[in-house]
Amino acid sequence: MPSAHLPRAVFAMDPVHLPLLFPEPLMARLRQTAEIDPTLVVRDFTAPAAAPALARAEVLVTGWGCPRLDADALAAAPKLRAVLHAAGSVRSLVGDTLWKRGVAVSSAVTGNALPVAEYTLAMILLAGKDTFTHRERYRATHTYPTTAETAATGNLGRRVGVIGASRVGRRLLELLRPYDFEVLLHDPYVDAAEAAALGARLVSLEDLLSHSDIVSLHAPDIPETQRMLDRGRLALIRDGGVLINTSRGALVDHDALTDELVTGRLSAILDVTDPEPLPAASPLYRLPNVYLTPHIAGSLGNELERLGRIVVDELEHLAAGLPLAHEVRHADLARVA
């Protein structure tokens, strides 16, 4: 992209996110780097009001709520050279047409991975202390647990199985290092030496499920991973085991998981489900061994500014003719989330 002028950019996202992603003075810094109108936020690439700006746009600053960048969208932006995504994965946003056209794509997914990993660490620690069971018992009895009731409680030597060395998975592995856990990892793209460097022991998926006290999902949502935890694999998790899912609900057979949870054999901490949200009649809303949250592990509130900072940094790189620091390549989407 020419460096002699400010690149022309357009916002494409749900406008509700804009003030949190780019608060002042971050918006001012962005406007110093690109020619962009903060009052124009595109949600429909076919809208007549957006046509003049899209026809001139060299950069799209995208986020949650952005329409898919299909052939029609790209036809509306013939000068487009880069997409800077102020959110997580671009898997559902971009398609073959964009990759074939050679448009550069950058994502703030690394910034979004941090709160997901932090949330997961917190839940692992709470699960190891059997926090949710003790809370339910305390609310019902108003008495402290007996020594016998806490005999299996604690995080010393707890075995944690991490499925997927994605960006979130790798950050979680880093956060787990200070604790007295034994960490297992399953990822078909990682070898034993790399797993060891990440602080984990590489095992098969079946061994991880069979030998972990807590199983945490961090694999990407691709055809090969959908329903990867089916009825047979869920049955491998030991009695009393905990499943944490902050990745995507489609990775789990939810009918099979519901059956396991209704029996009380397993517990689950679910920030994502399939479908999402669950039907009002789902028993998962009411089961005491299920901790259900409404997809809050990723960036929320003031955490969104971290994503905006990444995008502004990338735009400054772009304007200066420097390589993008967070560029996403088509091949990356098969292995990371």
N, C-alpha and C positions, 0 to 999 in steps of 0.2 A: 504494500500500500504506500502511496506517495507520502513523504514526510514533510513536504513543503506546505501543506495545509492541514487544518484540523479535520480528522475523519468525520464524515457525516454519519450520525448514529440515530437509532430509533428504539424506544422502549417497546417491548412486546411481552406483556404479562398481565396478570390481574392488578389493576392500579392500587388495590388496597395494600399491596406489599411494598409499594414504592417508597413511602416515607420511612419505613423501618429498614429497608435495604440501603437507602441512600439519604440518611439524615444530613442536615447541614452540620459541619462544613464539607462532608463527603460529596454531597451533590455539587457544591461549588467547585471542588477539585475535579469532578467529572466534567463539568461544563468548561473548565479551562483546558481540558484535554480533547474534547470532541464538540462538534457542532450538534447539539441535541436539545430538543424542546421538552422540558419536564412536564408540560401540560398535555402532551400528546402521548398516550399509551395505547398501543394497538392490541386489540383482542380478536380482531377479524381482519385477516389479510385481504379480504375482498371488499371491505368497506370503502365506499367512494372517498370519504373524508381522509382516509389514510393513504390513498394512492399517491399523491404528490411526494410525501415524505418517503414512502417506501421506494419510489422510483429513483430517488437520489441516494438512498441509504447504502453505505459501505459496511456498516456494522449494525447488527441487531443485539441489543442488550435484553436478554430474555430472562424469564423467571416462571414461577408457578402460575398457571393459567394461560401460558402462551399456547396458541394453536400449533398443531403439528406443522413442521416445515416441509410440506409436501411440494409436488411439482407446481401447483397453482400458487402457493406462497412464494416460491422462488421466482416464478415468472413475474410476480409483482415487484420483486427487488432484483433487477438485472445487474446492478452494480455491487451486489453483496459479496464481501470478501471474508467476513468473520462473524461468528456467532459467539457471544460471551454470555454464558448462562449463569445467572446469579441464584443457583439452586443446586440440587444434587445431580443425579444421573441424567444424561441426555438421551438415554436409550429410547424413551417414548416420544422424544421431541424431534429427532432427526431421522431421516431415512436414506435410502440408497441414492436418491436424486441429489441430495446435498453432498454426500461423500463423492459421488462421481464428478460433480462440478468443481470439487477441490476447495470448497469453502473451509476455512480454518475454524475449528470448534474448540472453545475453552469452557471449562466448567469449574464452579466453586465447590465441587463435590468433596474435595479434601477438607474445606472449611465446615461443610455439613457433617462430615464423618466424626468430627470431634465431639459434639454433644451426644450423638448416638452412642459412641463408645463410652462416654462418661455416664450416660443413663444406664447402659448395660452393666458397667462396673458396679454402679450403685445397687442394681437389682441382684447381681451375683452376691454381693456382700450381705444384702438383706435376706436373700434366699438361704444362704449358709447359716444365718442366725435363726432361720425358721420364723422370721418376723411376722409373716402374715398369719400363720397358724396361731402363734402366741397372741397376736392382736385379737383374733376371733375368740380365743379361749378367755382372754382377759375381759373382753366386752361381755361375754356370757356369764362368767363366774365371779368376776371382781376379786379374784384371788391370784396369787403368784403361782407359777408352775412348780411342781415338785422336782426333785433331783432326777427322778426316773423320767419325767416328761422332757427334760432338757439333755438327757444323756447323749442323744445323737446330734445335738446342736453345736455349731461352731465352724469356723473357717480354717482351722489348722489342718493342713494336709488335704483339704477338700479337692477333689479332682474335677476340673473344669474342661469341658470339651468345646472347642471353637470350630465351627464348620464354616470354612471360607476365609482365606487370607486376603480379603478385599481391603479397601482403604479403612473401613470401619474395623474389620477383623484385625488388621495390623496395628491400628491405634489401640484397640482393646488389649492385644497381647502386650503392648508396651506398658499400658496402665496396670496390667496384672503383675508385672515383675516384682514390685515391692512386697507382695503378699505371699503367704505360705501356702500357695496352691501348687498342685501338680497340673500342668496344662497339656492337653492333647490337642492336636490340630489335624483336620482333614481338609486337603485341598489338592485336586489333581494336577495343579500347575506348580506345586511346590515340592522340592525334594527334601530329603532328610536333613541335609546340611543347612539349607535355608530355614527350615522349621526350627532347628536347634538355635540358629542365630536369632530367630524371633522369640526364643524362650519357650519353645514347645517341643513335644515329641510327635512326629508324624505317624499317623495310624490310618487304617482303613476306616471308612464311615461306619461299618458294622462294629468294629472294635471300639471306636469312639463312643457310640451309643451304648454299647454293652458295659463299658467301664467308667463312664462319667457319672458324677453325682449331679452336675448341672450341665446342660447342653445349651449352647448359644448359637443361633443361626446368623450367618453373615455372608451367605452366598448370593450371587446375582440372580435376578429373576429372568432366566432364559429357558427355552424349551427343555433343555437337558436337566434343569433343576426343579421344574414344576412337579409338585407332589413328591419330592425326593424323600420326605419323611412320610411314607405311606403306612398303612396299617401294620405291615410286617416289621418295618424298621422302628416304628413307635413301640412295638411290643418288646424290642430289644432293650429299651431303657429300663434300668433296674427299678424295682418297687420303691416308691418314695422319691424318685428322680424329679428334677425340675427342668422344664423346657422354657427357654427364653427366645422370643422371636421379635427382633427389631428390624428385620430385613423386609420381607414381603410375605403376605399371607399365603400366596400361591405355592410357596415351598412346602407347605404342609397339607396333608389330607385332613381337612377340618372335621369331616364326619368321623373319621377314625380317632382324631384327637379328642373330639367331644365325648366319644364313647369311653375313652381312657379316663378322662377327667371326671365324668359322671360317676365312675366306679370309685374314684378317690385314689386310684393306684398311682397316678402322677399328679404333679402340680404344674402350673404354667403361668408365665408372665408374658402377656401378649400385648404389644403395642401396635401390632398389625394383624389383620385377620383376612379371611376370604369367605364371604364377601366383606366389604368394608364400607360402612359399619355392618355389624351383624344384625340379623332380624331381631326385632324387639322380643320375640319369643325364645331366643337362644338361651339355653341354661347357663352359658358361660357368664352372663351378667350377674348371676346369683350364686354361683358355686363358691364356697369359701376357700377352695384350693386354686382359684383362678384370680390373678391380679390383672385386670383389663384396663388399658389406657387408650385414649383416642388419638393414636398416631402422633404422640408428642415428643418422641425421642429425638427427632431431628431439630433443626434450628427453629426456635420460636422467640418472639419478643426481641429483646436486645441482642440475641445471638444472630439475628439476620444481618446486622451491620457487618459482621465478620465476612459474610458472603459478598456484600457490596464492596468491601475493601479489596477483596480478591479481584473482582471485576474491574475496579478502577485501576488497580496495579496492572492488570492485563491490557487495559486500554492504553495506558501510558507506554507499555512495552510496544504495543502495536503502532502507536503514533510515532515512536522513536525508531521504528524499523527493527526492533529487537525481537527475538523469538518469544513466543508465548510460554510462560512458566507452567501453565496448567492446561496445556493443549491435550485434547482427547483425540485419540486415533481410533479408527473404525475397529481395528483388531483388539483394542483394549476392552471393548464392551463385552467380549465373551468371558472375561475372567474377573472383572472388578465390579464393585457396587458402591 
